[in-house]
Amino acid sequence: MPETERMDKARLESINIINALRRGTVPAGGLERIAVGLEIEEGAIGKQLDYVAQGGGDLKFIRGDYGSGKTFLVARALEMARKKGFATSHIVISSSTPLYKLRAMYQQICASLRTQEEERALKTVVDNWLFAIEERLIAVSGESLDDAALEAATEREIESALSGISEMNTALAAALRTYYKANNTGDFQLAQAALGWIAAEPNIGRDFKQKASIKGDIDDTVALLFLRGLITIMQGAGYKGLAVAIDEMETTQALPKNQRDKGYHTLVQLIDALDSGGMPRCYLLFTGTPAMFDGSRGIRSVPPLYDRISVVQTDAYKNPRQPQIILTKFDTKKLEQVALKVVDIYAQAYSEVDRERISHRFIRAMIKKITTRFGGRIDVIPRIFLKEFVDVLDKCELYEKYNPWDTYEFDATHLQGELRKEEEAVMVVEF
């Protein structure tokens, strides 16, 4: 890559990071540039991903309170996975996607499927897989296949590639054959319906299922089998595997006992499938609060699950190779380090920052002004601080006479309506 093109790409990434911070969100890329204090955790996750890329299956549970950086580490882990050649998905456990409904989780995995190149990538992954099959058949035949023979041979390859899945359920192969034929005949409405059915979208018409000779829909009993089939397709399309983040598991604690227990036994099922080699090239990353792991309505209430993921010790020496990565709350030192990294990123995105106006001493003073309004809780302010900090950087760049030492005061009135419940709970109200 030419030096100018590489610089332009880095600048675009820098602008994207600053834009995200300006909006109070996690940047879509370049997270390693603002990560602090996660080297050991990233190293452990990276080694797991390398193992999964070679055909293994693995998982990790990330445990931490609000403000410990769970969301950031998850985003960083999925970014690492995509750079290593994985497709990724990020789903949030909620009332519409509870832990005990595998079909809903599978649907969200398909809907949020992402690759290094694009988001909503299910169609591209399937198309790349079918194209790879055709290319391989043409290479073997020496281009002697006509269109009809190529189509017939590709359909046989679809069946062969999914033979292990079809022994238990033939519907996935049938839907993929229908998708392939519909694209070849220009029936894009049928192709879209086939892709929607594969993704477990609701309300796929009876007409599609008749044409594909499929009965029923994807449900909880076959969702895991279809996920295995999807990973097989990804591998055939040239991806190393699938990495899925399953976020906010703690919402499971609010469910009735029968649904809670069913959700926790779903976790046991997933762990055992990975350990037994039943889900090769699959990496699962779960997040939850400490209460999710240790509370009476959490994982501890199901001994078979607790035994599988409990940690040996929690002393000062972190061991992220254990089933859980235990995150500590964000502190002032880490936030200062992030701010200094943001200054460097801003300089690359726009222009060199005036280090006299934006000094390390000013950064400390700014952090103190904001934390004072949030009960001294540094762990709840990173999002708010970075949003404010980028605003100060903008004004320094736009106005030569702007001096944040004289001008900046933290005014929380503009945050009305946008505070998260954890931020609102500790905010000091001024009269």
Secondary structure as GFF3:
##gff-version 3
##sequence-region A 1 431
A	DSSP	alpha_helix	3	23	.	.	.	ID=ss1
A	DSSP	three_ten_helix	31	33	.	.	.	ID=ss2
A	DSSP	alpha_helix	39	53	.	.	.	ID=ss3
A	DSSP	beta_strand	57	63	.	.	.	ID=ss4
A	DSSP	alpha_helix	70	83	.	.	.	ID=ss5
A	DSSP	beta_strand	87	92	.	.	.	ID=ss6
A	DSSP	alpha_helix	102	111	.	.	.	ID=ss7
A	DSSP	alpha_helix	122	141	.	.	.	ID=ss8
A	DSSP	alpha_helix	147	161	.	.	.	ID=ss9
A	DSSP	alpha_helix	163	166	.	.	.	ID=ss10
A	DSSP	alpha_helix	171	185	.	.	.	ID=ss11
A	DSSP	alpha_helix	188	198	.	.	.	ID=ss12
A	DSSP	alpha_helix	206	212	.	.	.	ID=ss13
A	DSSP	alpha_helix	223	236	.	.	.	ID=ss14
A	DSSP	beta_strand	242	247	.	.	.	ID=ss15
A	DSSP	three_ten_helix	249	254	.	.	.	ID=ss16
A	DSSP	alpha_helix	257	275	.	.	.	ID=ss17
A	DSSP	beta_strand	282	288	.	.	.	ID=ss18
A	DSSP	alpha_helix	290	294	.	.	.	ID=ss19
A	DSSP	three_ten_helix	299	301	.	.	.	ID=ss20
A	DSSP	alpha_helix	303	309	.	.	.	ID=ss21
A	DSSP	beta_strand	324	326	.	.	.	ID=ss22
A	DSSP	alpha_helix	332	349	.	.	.	ID=ss23
A	DSSP	alpha_helix	360	372	.	.	.	ID=ss24
A	DSSP	three_ten_helix	378	380	.	.	.	ID=ss25
A	DSSP	alpha_helix	382	398	.	.	.	ID=ss26
A	DSSP	alpha_helix	404	407	.	.	.	ID=ss27
A	DSSP	three_ten_helix	412	415	.	.	.	ID=ss28
A	DSSP	alpha_helix	421	426	.	.	.	ID=ss29
###
